[in-house]
Amino acid sequence: MRLWSALLIVVIAACSRSEQEPKPQPPKTSAISERALSSSHPDPNITVEEVKKRLREPREDYLYNTISWLIIRRDDPQIMELLKTVWARDKSGYPDLAWSELGSPVVRVALAQTLAQVYPKNQSYKAYILKALDDRDPFVQSRAALALGVLGDPTDIPKLETMVRAADKHASEMAIVALASMRRSDANAALERLKKEFAADVAKVQAIEKHLSIFRDR
């Protein structure tokens, strides 16, 4: 599971490239795009000083990728303490970080996702992700859904199932990805229910089948 959040980014990028026809982009306030999220992954041996350098970059996509991929450095206490400091918005020791962008909802979701995996007893991280599911920006909703997929808590399956039904087209597909990424029998059962429920919606059924296949083969 250590590399799972990083793998999700790769899978989403591959799915995006596989689309043959352009689709209208969902309305969003975030400056991040799916294409942007497929790049800027840090070195797996990145040091805390290199992390600080990356966190000075005022680009949401760059910060999102850096923080999501830092789960591979979960055993480095200095890097994890730095992330906790950023989460707490404590600027005293690091005034030159890109604090405006680090405070954006999308980047905060990435922070919560990584920290929740390392410190599962701290419920504030998971609580932030759940709150982000109701954000007015569908892109933020989609990142929150994917974060729940990474965390893999079965109690979140009903929330993701509801999101597939109720969210806009983009966020709905990301909720499908999140459920499939859990690779759990109960999450797969939810997707099978959704397939039956949306039998007349060819695009949604194809999305469910595609993502079930992708994660079944990994």
Sequence and secondary structure as in RCSB ss.txt:
>XXXX:A:sequence
MRLWSALLIVVIAACSRSEQEPKPQPPKTSAISERALSSSHPDPNITVEEVKKRLREPREDYLYNTISWLIIRRD
DPQIMELLKTVWARDKSGYPDLAWSELGSPVVRVALAQTLAQVYPKNQSYKAYILKALDDRDPFVQSRAALALGV
LGDPTDIPKLETMVRAADKHASEMAIVALASMRRSDANAALERLKKEFAADVAKVQAIEKHLSIFRDR
>XXXX:A:secstr
 TTHHHHHHHHHHHHHHH SS       S    TTGGGS    TT  HHHHHHHTT   HHHHHHHHHHGGGGTT
 HHHHHHHHHHHTT  SS TTS HHHHTSHHHHHHHHHHHHHH TT HHHHHHHHHHTT SSHHHHHHHHHHHHH
HT GGGHHHHHHHHHHS HHHHHHHHHHHHHH  HHHHHHHHHHHHHTTT HHHHHHHHHHHHHHHT 
